Amino acid sequence: MTMMKRSAHTPHPFAYEVNITTAQRIRGIILGVVLFPVRIALATLFFLLMWPIARLRLAGLSEAERAEPVRGWRQWLFHHIMLFLSRAVFFFMGFLWIRVKGRQAGLKEAPVLVVAPHSGFLDMLVVCATGLPMVVSRSENSRLPVIGALLEFNQSVLVSRKDPESRKKCVSQICERVKSDGHWPQMLMFPEGTTTNGRALIKFKPGAFLAGVPVQPVLLHYPGEPDTVRWTWKGLTWLGTLWHTTSQIYTSVTVEFLPVYTPSQEEKQNPDLYAENVQKLMAKALRVPATDYVMEGRFPVQKLGNLSLPLEPPAQETLRLLREHSLTIAHVESVMNRVIDSCHSGQSTIVTADHLTTLLGLKDRKTAVKICSLYSKDDTVDLRQVCLSVSAVSGFRSLESLIHTAFTWYDSDQDGLLSAGDLSDLMGALVGIPQYGGAEMYTALTSRGPPTEASLQDFLKTHPVYRKVLSEYLHSSRLADGNHNGIPNGKNNNNGIYNGFGAGSGTSHQAFTGTAV
């Protein structure tokens, strides 16, 4: 199933809205006024009680002793206390009971538990239901109050995504522990790596499958209505999730253990294949699609070869914002043409939000800042990206003409040949988001001869995989809403809450997952 047909066949996994009737909303407000403060206070109390217990478990141990699994009285005494306190936290959050289906495999049967779908931070209750297995977490979390102590107690594997050496060490530690033949406890990982609405399984990351050992798939179900636990890229804030969940009399959850999955020899040698097959098995059990969607940086994308294609193109959101300001299609086209001329003239293509406000003829700076945020992390933007991506989805120019313009701009040496970096930058500008893995595409392009403009035009029209960028993805982006001018009809129906564009969504969602590997 291709991404270009996603809107008709596959649910968007990174957006979620709670469907609440008027009666449910009124009941939630009445109950929430009482339950929210009481439950949060009690959950916080027991959460804080875990802090000293966590510190006591490893108190007095040397670094060498801390590098080995805790045994003896430190294990059986503090483990049971921590398990009780952990369960109490979620009990007071409204998870009065946890229904369990199936049997949890023993340590030697399955050293790794893989849990999906990953819906939000409240999924950590599965750690209680599985006996407090080890987890993988970002190293930055070790510096947080309470959380850092809990990770130390858990003897978690820590990883810094920004440090390649840390990632290698993480992989080494995971493989060492899960291959220790029972020396280390079970490890639990969320292979999706980020949170979704549960309506589809996104591409599994290979971290849980690198060691080639048997894994036990574990499904998380929230059968109650309304379903309030989802915390996704776009939708409820973390506070909204807490409010709606604690305002229910109780929240239902089922932890389902599937049979242990033992990899074939081929899967042991190919962790990506292993991950894909387990994903398909779990998706079938959940009766949802298994997709190749991933969260890459700030953007939900689908992979096409090495290309990352955004599920929600920044250009479409840019056009929606411009339409809200009553800018006509003719005005936007005129601006894009002026931008192309200015970029050809050799002027700087990096502009500030203030400059963009003037260039687009906007009445306020806020819209320009929003447009900048779609393409970069600050209040500046590369006009080439805006121009190419907006023109591609709006149909101002033919795609062949745009590729010609893009080739001229991104041929850094001006020698008529693209480097690998040039190609990544060009394709990133065309689809609207940065491209970090263009090596495969560049290899495929250069296998046909020198990477000239004519070669690129032919490649994007005839390559069995990458031709879909023009023939399906960009073409579909133009027609996705049935509006011939490429400007989306209607307004965003999530009340403007964007959890993925700020600092909150892309970090806290992944605090305890094996996402970095």
GUTI-437589 format. One line per 10 residues: number of its first residue (from 1); their letters; for each residue x, y, z of C-alpha. Coordinates in nm, 3 decimals. Example, Ala and Ser with C-alpha at 12.3 -4.5 7.8 and 13.67 -1.06 7.14 Angstrom:
1) AS) 1.230 -0.450 0.780  1.367 -0.106 0.714;
END
This chain:
1) MTMMKRSAHT) 0.000 0.000 0.000  0.152 0.326 -0.106  0.158 0.644 0.087  -0.005 0.825 -0.203  -0.328 0.637 -0.132  -0.304 0.669 0.245  -0.588 0.911 0.295  -0.836 0.672 0.138  -0.715 0.343 0.283  -0.480 0.383 0.579;
11) PHPFAYEVNI) -0.554 0.589 0.892  -0.317 0.870 0.986  -0.142 0.716 1.289  0.005 1.037 1.431  -0.313 1.237 1.492  -0.587 1.170 1.743  -0.892 1.347 1.875  -1.103 1.232 2.167  -1.463 1.189 2.056  -1.673 1.302 2.349;
21) TTAQRIRGII) -2.049 1.355 2.347  -2.203 1.652 2.525  -2.326 1.424 2.805  -1.979 1.271 2.845  -1.820 1.616 2.849  -2.056 1.739 3.123  -2.001 1.423 3.326  -1.624 1.456 3.277  -1.625 1.813 3.406  -1.829 1.721 3.713;
31) LGVVLFPVRI) -1.619 1.414 3.794  -1.294 1.585 3.698  -1.338 1.866 3.946  -1.327 1.605 4.221  -1.128 1.315 4.077  -0.851 1.502 3.894  -0.693 1.678 4.197  -0.741 1.379 4.428  -0.602 1.126 4.185  -0.309 1.340 4.077;
41) ALATLFFLLM) -0.220 1.414 4.441  -0.227 1.045 4.541  -0.041 0.930 4.226  0.222 1.198 4.283  0.263 1.094 4.647  0.330 0.731 4.558  0.548 0.837 4.266  0.765 1.042 4.501  0.784 0.751 4.749  0.951 0.551 4.473;
51) WPIARLRLAG) 1.244 0.795 4.469  1.415 0.694 4.797  1.338 0.324 4.740  1.504 0.343 4.399  1.815 0.508 4.547  1.839 0.259 4.835  1.852 -0.041 4.605  2.193 0.048 4.465  2.326 0.244 4.763  2.676 0.143 4.861;
61) LSEAERAEPV) 2.750 -0.053 4.544  3.063 0.018 4.342  3.051 0.104 3.972  3.158 -0.249 3.887  2.878 -0.395 4.102  2.624 -0.158 3.944  2.726 -0.290 3.603  2.599 -0.634 3.703  2.234 -0.733 3.767  2.124 -0.678 4.126;
71) RGWRQWLFHH) 2.090 -1.003 4.321  2.006 -1.123 4.671  1.813 -0.925 4.929  1.841 -0.602 4.729  1.651 -0.773 4.450  1.364 -0.945 4.632  1.305 -0.673 4.893  1.315 -0.356 4.685  1.173 -0.516 4.373  0.844 -0.606 4.542;
81) IMLFLSRAVF) 0.816 -0.267 4.712  0.873 -0.089 4.382  0.626 -0.312 4.202  0.361 -0.226 4.464  0.429 0.148 4.444  0.429 0.144 4.062  0.096 -0.034 4.052  -0.043 0.211 4.310  0.048 0.508 4.089  -0.156 0.374 3.799;
91) FFMGFLWIRV) -0.435 0.257 4.031  -0.482 0.613 4.150  -0.474 0.732 3.789  -0.791 0.530 3.729  -0.649 0.198 3.608  -0.829 0.005 3.882  -0.743 -0.330 3.731  -0.531 -0.463 3.447  -0.680 -0.749 3.250  -0.421 -0.999 3.130;
101) KGRQAGLKEA) -0.470 -1.237 2.837  -0.227 -1.513 2.755  0.088 -1.609 2.945  0.404 -1.410 2.986  0.698 -1.614 2.862  0.986 -1.693 3.092  1.320 -1.516 3.067  1.491 -1.799 2.879  1.193 -1.846 2.645  1.189 -1.481 2.535;
111) PVLVVAPHSG) 1.455 -1.240 2.664  1.273 -0.948 2.495  0.913 -0.826 2.525  0.801 -0.605 2.234  0.495 -0.392 2.309  0.259 -0.225 2.061  0.076 -0.010 1.986  0.254 0.266 2.179  -0.019 0.516 2.264  0.130 0.751 2.523;
121) FLDMLVVCAT) 0.316 0.792 2.849  0.046 0.597 3.036  0.156 0.284 2.847  0.425 0.247 3.111  0.169 0.060 3.320  0.269 -0.242 3.111  0.594 -0.243 3.310  0.388 -0.324 3.621  0.201 -0.602 3.442  0.526 -0.761 3.323;
131) GLPMVVSRSE) 0.722 -0.753 3.650  0.939 -0.442 3.600  1.161 -0.558 3.311  1.454 -0.348 3.195  1.386 -0.070 2.946  1.584 0.150 2.706  1.574 0.525 2.761  1.731 0.848 2.642  2.037 0.938 2.849  1.894 1.287 2.906;
141) NSRLPVIGAL) 1.620 1.132 3.121  1.875 1.011 3.375  1.915 1.373 3.490  1.544 1.420 3.566  1.425 1.410 3.929  1.263 1.077 4.023  1.281 0.951 3.663  1.661 0.933 3.684  1.640 0.732 4.006  1.386 0.494 3.853;
151) LEFNQSVLVS) 1.608 0.435 3.552  1.898 0.363 3.785  1.680 0.120 3.984  1.574 -0.048 3.660  1.936 -0.071 3.542  1.811 0.065 3.211  2.017 0.089 2.896  2.076 0.459 2.825  2.145 0.611 2.486  2.208 0.956 2.343;
161) RKDPESRKKC) 2.062 0.987 1.995  2.302 1.267 1.908  2.612 1.061 1.984  2.695 0.781 1.737  2.927 0.619 1.990  2.646 0.612 2.245  2.421 0.440 1.993  2.686 0.175 1.925  2.733 0.120 2.299  2.357 0.090 2.343;
171) VSQICERVKS) 2.332 -0.176 2.073  2.623 -0.363 2.230  2.463 -0.352 2.576  2.126 -0.469 2.449  2.279 -0.763 2.265  2.497 -0.853 2.563  2.206 -0.852 2.806  1.948 -1.038 2.599  2.207 -1.302 2.503  2.320 -1.354 2.863;
181) DGHWPQMLMF) 2.122 -1.679 2.900  1.919 -1.555 3.196  2.194 -1.356 3.367  2.005 -1.029 3.307  1.627 -0.982 3.348  1.387 -0.952 3.056  1.397 -0.635 2.849  1.085 -0.448 2.736  1.082 -0.225 2.428  0.828 -0.027 2.226;
191) PEGTTTNGRA) 0.955 -0.097 1.872  0.743 0.175 1.711  0.966 0.428 1.885  0.699 0.695 1.923  0.332 0.725 2.009  0.041 0.675 1.768  -0.337 0.657 1.777  -0.331 0.278 1.751  -0.523 0.265 1.424  -0.216 0.137 1.240;
201) LIKFKPGAFL) 0.123 0.002 1.339  0.410 0.217 1.215  0.743 0.074 1.102  0.924 -0.112 1.381  1.276 0.001 1.462  1.529 -0.284 1.464  1.668 -0.229 1.816  1.465 -0.507 1.979  1.559 -0.751 1.704  1.932 -0.691 1.657;
211) AGVPVQPVLL) 2.039 -0.976 1.884  1.836 -1.230 1.688  1.685 -1.384 2.003  1.321 -1.492 2.044  1.081 -1.213 2.139  0.733 -1.217 2.286  0.487 -0.975 2.122  0.267 -0.795 2.376  -0.046 -0.607 2.272  -0.192 -0.313 2.464;
221) HYPGEPDTVR) -0.567 -0.261 2.434  -0.772 0.029 2.573  -1.127 -0.094 2.502  -1.313 0.172 2.700  -1.500 0.468 2.555  -1.403 0.741 2.533  -1.042 0.641 2.465  -0.845 0.916 2.640  -0.493 0.775 2.674  -0.362 0.858 2.326;
231) WTWKGLTWLG) -0.090 1.125 2.321  0.017 1.181 1.965  0.203 1.423 1.739  -0.118 1.613 1.678  -0.404 1.603 1.926  -0.434 1.624 2.303  -0.158 1.777 2.513  -0.013 1.566 2.793  -0.220 1.768 3.042  -0.535 1.710 2.838;
241) TLWHTTSQIY) -0.462 1.338 2.836  -0.425 1.337 3.215  -0.741 1.541 3.264  -0.963 1.325 3.044  -0.820 0.998 3.179  -0.843 1.082 3.549  -1.192 1.228 3.497  -1.325 0.884 3.406  -1.454 0.660 3.683  -1.204 0.402 3.561;
251) TSVTVEFLPV) -0.999 0.328 3.249  -0.997 -0.020 3.102  -0.674 -0.178 2.981  -0.587 -0.525 2.858  -0.235 -0.662 2.826  -0.231 -0.951 2.580  0.067 -1.184 2.554  0.103 -1.350 2.213  0.303 -1.669 2.158  0.681 -1.634 2.153;
261) YTPSQEEKQN) 0.819 -1.552 1.809  1.136 -1.743 1.726  1.329 -1.593 1.434  1.439 -1.792 1.132  1.803 -1.798 1.030  1.728 -1.537 0.764  1.562 -1.310 1.022  1.856 -1.348 1.261  2.085 -1.218 0.986  1.844 -0.941 0.884;
271) PDLYAENVQK) 1.700 -0.748 1.184  1.489 -0.528 0.954  1.315 -0.835 0.812  1.271 -0.975 1.163  1.115 -0.647 1.279  0.888 -0.629 0.973  0.756 -0.982 1.021  0.683 -0.929 1.391  0.510 -0.601 1.304  0.287 -0.779 1.052;
281) LMAKALRVPA) 0.203 -1.052 1.303  0.105 -0.798 1.570  -0.090 -0.586 1.321  -0.287 -0.894 1.216  -0.368 -0.973 1.579  -0.480 -0.612 1.633  -0.670 -0.607 1.301  -0.499 -0.288 1.190  -0.272 -0.212 0.892  0.105 -0.261 0.917;
291) TDYVMEGRFP) 0.259 0.049 0.758  0.605 0.185 0.682  0.529 0.521 0.843  0.790 0.660 1.084  0.843 0.975 1.287  1.158 1.135 1.152  1.266 1.436 1.353  0.963 1.664 1.373  0.782 1.506 1.080  0.566 1.196 1.035;
301) VQKLGNLSLP) 0.679 1.039 0.709  0.660 0.734 0.489  0.979 0.593 0.343  1.009 0.556 -0.033  1.344 0.390 -0.082  1.573 0.628 0.105  1.341 0.925 0.064  1.125 1.051 0.350  0.788 1.173 0.227  0.585 1.378 0.478;
311) LEPPAQETLR) 0.234 1.257 0.552  0.133 1.621 0.590  0.339 1.826 0.343  0.448 2.161 0.491  0.353 2.320 0.159  -0.012 2.226 0.203  -0.020 2.379 0.550  0.154 2.688 0.411  -0.115 2.724 0.146  -0.387 2.679 0.408;
321) LLREHSLTIA) -0.237 2.956 0.620  -0.218 3.186 0.319  -0.576 3.111 0.230  -0.686 3.204 0.582  -0.541 3.547 0.511  -0.750 3.575 0.196  -0.453 3.560 -0.037  -0.566 3.461 -0.385  -0.404 3.186 -0.586  -0.290 3.448 -0.837;
331) HVESVMNRVI) -0.118 3.648 -0.561  0.061 3.340 -0.425  0.172 3.240 -0.775  0.304 3.590 -0.837  0.501 3.578 -0.512  0.648 3.238 -0.600  0.757 3.369 -0.939  0.926 3.669 -0.776  1.103 3.436 -0.532  1.232 3.224 -0.819;
341) DSCHSGQSTI) 1.366 3.534 -0.990  1.533 3.660 -0.670  1.696 3.321 -0.606  1.828 3.312 -0.962  1.975 3.659 -0.916  2.215 3.530 -0.652  2.053 3.702 -0.353  2.058 3.522 -0.017  1.780 3.266 0.002  1.768 3.254 0.384;
351) VTADHLTTLL) 1.516 3.508 0.511  1.369 3.599 0.849  1.003 3.589 0.944  0.991 3.968 0.911  1.118 3.950 0.553  0.874 3.670 0.474  0.587 3.877 0.613  0.670 4.158 0.369  0.739 3.923 0.078  0.404 3.743 0.111;
361) GLKDRKTAVK) 0.210 4.059 0.186  0.083 3.930 0.521  -0.089 4.152 0.774  0.079 3.999 1.079  0.412 3.836 1.158  0.260 3.536 1.337  0.163 3.363 1.016  0.515 3.406 0.878  0.656 3.257 1.200  0.422 2.957 1.162;
371) ICSLYSKDDT) 0.536 2.906 0.804  0.900 2.923 0.915  0.830 2.662 1.185  0.703 2.422 0.920  1.042 2.423 0.750  1.296 2.503 1.023  1.348 2.521 1.398  1.379 2.900 1.418  1.228 3.214 1.267  1.420 3.183 0.941;
381) VDLRQVCLSV) 1.349 2.984 0.627  1.516 2.898 0.298  1.301 3.054 0.025  1.405 2.780 -0.216  1.234 2.519 0.002  0.915 2.720 0.033  0.906 2.806 -0.336  0.974 2.457 -0.470  0.748 2.268 -0.230  0.456 2.514 -0.260;
391) SAVSGFRSLE) 0.487 2.524 -0.638  0.501 2.143 -0.650  0.173 2.092 -0.463  -0.009 2.391 -0.612  0.068 2.326 -0.976  0.203 2.673 -1.054  0.466 2.516 -1.276  0.512 2.175 -1.430  0.716 1.931 -1.227  0.971 1.915 -1.509;
401) SLIHTAFTWY) 1.015 2.292 -1.488  1.054 2.274 -1.111  1.320 2.004 -1.138  1.509 2.225 -1.384  1.489 2.518 -1.140  1.587 2.297 -0.845  1.883 2.149 -1.036  2.011 2.498 -1.113  1.983 2.603 -0.749  2.132 2.293 -0.588;
411) DSDQDGLLSA) 2.416 2.219 -0.830  2.664 2.353 -0.576  2.969 2.337 -0.807  2.776 2.471 -1.106  2.933 2.199 -1.320  2.611 2.039 -1.440  2.655 1.742 -1.205  2.496 1.673 -0.868  2.683 1.542 -0.566  2.508 1.315 -0.314;
421) GDLSDLMGAL) 2.457 1.614 -0.086  2.316 1.821 -0.372  2.062 1.551 -0.451  1.951 1.523 -0.088  1.906 1.900 -0.064  1.717 1.912 -0.394  1.473 1.636 -0.303  1.432 1.782 0.046  1.328 2.115 -0.104  1.090 1.948 -0.347;
431) VGIPQYGGAE) 0.898 1.748 -0.085  0.938 2.009 0.191  1.142 1.831 0.461  1.515 1.751 0.509  1.648 1.428 0.362  1.914 1.250 0.567  1.965 0.927 0.376  2.005 0.998 0.007  2.294 0.761 -0.056  2.078 0.481 -0.199;
441) MYTALTSRGP) 1.898 0.717 -0.436  2.225 0.875 -0.548  2.376 0.533 -0.616  2.072 0.438 -0.822  2.097 0.766 -1.016  2.470 0.743 -1.090  2.439 0.378 -1.196  2.271 0.515 -1.507  2.553 0.753 -1.588  2.666 1.102 -1.485;
451) PTEASLQDFL) 2.413 1.278 -1.254  2.311 1.548 -1.502  1.978 1.728 -1.517  1.860 1.515 -1.808  1.959 1.202 -1.617  1.768 1.319 -1.310  1.458 1.403 -1.515  1.465 1.058 -1.675  1.540 0.887 -1.342  1.240 1.046 -1.169;
461) KTHPVYRKVL) 1.016 0.941 -1.457  1.131 0.584 -1.507  1.287 0.440 -1.189  1.049 0.172 -1.051  1.055 0.320 -0.700  1.151 0.687 -0.719  0.925 0.769 -1.015  0.642 0.756 -0.762  0.763 1.089 -0.622  0.636 1.261 -0.936;
471) SEYLHSSRLA) 0.373 1.021 -1.065  0.194 0.956 -0.736  0.316 1.149 -0.431  0.336 1.506 -0.564  0.046 1.444 -0.801  -0.163 1.311 -0.511  -0.061 1.607 -0.293  -0.210 1.836 -0.555  -0.538 1.648 -0.567  -0.563 1.526 -0.208;
481) DGNHNGIPNG) -0.846 1.761 -0.117  -1.015 1.774 -0.454  -0.921 2.137 -0.499  -0.763 2.202 -0.838  -0.552 2.490 -0.718  -0.385 2.290 -0.446  -0.511 2.504 -0.159  -0.672 2.277 0.100  -1.043 2.322 0.162  -1.168 2.374 0.514;
491) KNNNNGIYNG) -0.976 2.429 0.830  -0.775 2.205 1.055  -1.017 2.037 1.295  -0.786 1.986 1.589  -0.827 2.330 1.738  -0.476 2.426 1.638  -0.305 2.192 1.883  0.024 2.078 1.730  0.214 1.855 1.969  0.476 1.767 1.712;
501) FGAGSGTSHQ) 0.607 2.109 1.618  0.720 2.205 1.969  0.968 2.062 2.212  0.723 1.849 2.403  0.600 1.590 2.160  0.917 1.474 1.998  1.099 1.402 2.323  0.878 1.298 2.610  0.684 1.054 2.391  0.995 0.844 2.364;
511) AFTGTAV) 1.128 0.850 2.716  1.124 0.476 2.773  1.137 0.329 2.424  1.408 0.160 2.224  1.385 0.429 1.963  1.746 0.531 1.934  1.859 0.198 1.803;
END
